[in-house]
Amino acid sequence: MRSGYLVATALAATIGLTTAVSGQTSYFAQPYLSKEAVPNSLKLDPPPPAPGSADEKRDVAAQKAALKLQGTPRFALAARDSDLTSPQATGAFSCAAGITISAATTPNIDKLMRRTMGSFGMVSAPTKLKYMRKRPFVINGKPTCTPAQDSLLRGNGSYTSGHAGIGWGLGLVLAQVYPDRTADLVARGRAFADSRRVCNVHWLSDTEQGQIGASAVFARLQSEPAFQADLAAAREEAKALAGKHTPAGCDAEAAALAMK
């Protein structure tokens, strides 16, 4: 229990969220990769866009587009995608997977997801600490989809996005569990990453580079025996539960994701 608490606290500090930890209980699980085994983001990430550059102008344009989504179902979905600590966190991928994902319905799949979250999120730490880029809401003064986290996020680097890396990485992992739904799951992972732009807490380049770091972690995980063992168990569970636990609310989610 104590190790889970420490993992949750460390990850929360790195990606900039208020962790839902009560005492020593955490919804994070021990990562498959040690801190030393996580790929070094500074070897992957270029500097953030320079002031006045074409890349910065692209970020600003993407942020202006995101602000038009405030108050819409897509903005509400971005707020739900920000949840990484509650029992419902893994359920964000239920519609894409075609099954209700949770600790109760799919314990092996839920475990696999929670054990990868830490590494997908932590890979961004060196880059965040080096550049400490200001977040969009600090610059534009507009609301975020998670106002309770604003004070914490102000002191946490925007580049790159740990949340985006987690979403993208989980989509890749679940595509290994449900290969026939690869396109749906990878698309949902990309949308999960883009929720950070919609939320007004990350620039577009933050989310895109966060996905690069997560891709490196995903490649590294393939050499981890514990990951492979849990992946095999998740695949067996997926086969055994085929056609069961149909998720609800998928039409509403699809409509929200269609908003640009």
Secondary structure, DSSP 8 states (H G I E B T S, - for coil): -HHHHHHHHHHHHHHT-----BTTB-S----SS-GGGS--GGGT------TTSHHHHHHHHHHHHHHTTTTSHHHHHHHHHT--SSTTGGGGGHHHHTS--STTT-HHHHHHHHHHHHHHHHTTHHHHHHH----HHHHH----S-GGGHHHHHTS--SS-HHHHHHHHHHHHHHHH-GGGHHHHHHHHHHHHHHHHHTTSS-HHHHHHHHHHHHHHHHHHTT-HHHHHHHHHHHHHHHHTTT-S--S-HHHHHHHHT--
